[in-house]
Amino acid sequence: MENTEIVYKVMFHTNGYIRLEVPSLRKLSWSYLYANFKKSPPFPLPSGIKDFHVNPFKGNIIIRYEPDDIDILHFIKNMASSPDVRNIIKG
């Protein structure tokens, strides 16, 4: 059975900033990420997201956001279960 959600762990979270550990990112290369995330992530980001940074070497994602504009934990949960995002992470 295929995993329906990307595995992640919240490493640090404060209003406006969250850092996630996403082990499956470690298998992606910088060139792959550059090709797919050149200007922005290849999936829509809500207006409350100010910055979205992926680091495959550390296997993490850092998101800066407006706490009053977005429920960041809900957004992350939806992103982790999105088929489009799973396809990107598979490389």
HELIX and SHEET records of a PDB file:
HELIX    1   1 PRO A   23  LYS A   27  5                                   5    
HELIX    2   2 TRP A   30  PHE A   37  1                                   8    
HELIX    3   3 ILE A   72  ALA A   80  1                                   9    
HELIX    4   4 PRO A   83  LYS A   90  1                                   8    
SHEET    1   A 4 LYS A   9  THR A  14  0                                        
SHEET    2   A 4 TYR A  17  GLU A  21 -1                                        
SHEET    3   A 4 ASN A  60  TYR A  65 -1                                        
SHEET    4   A 4 ILE A  49  ASN A  55 -1                                        
END                                                                             
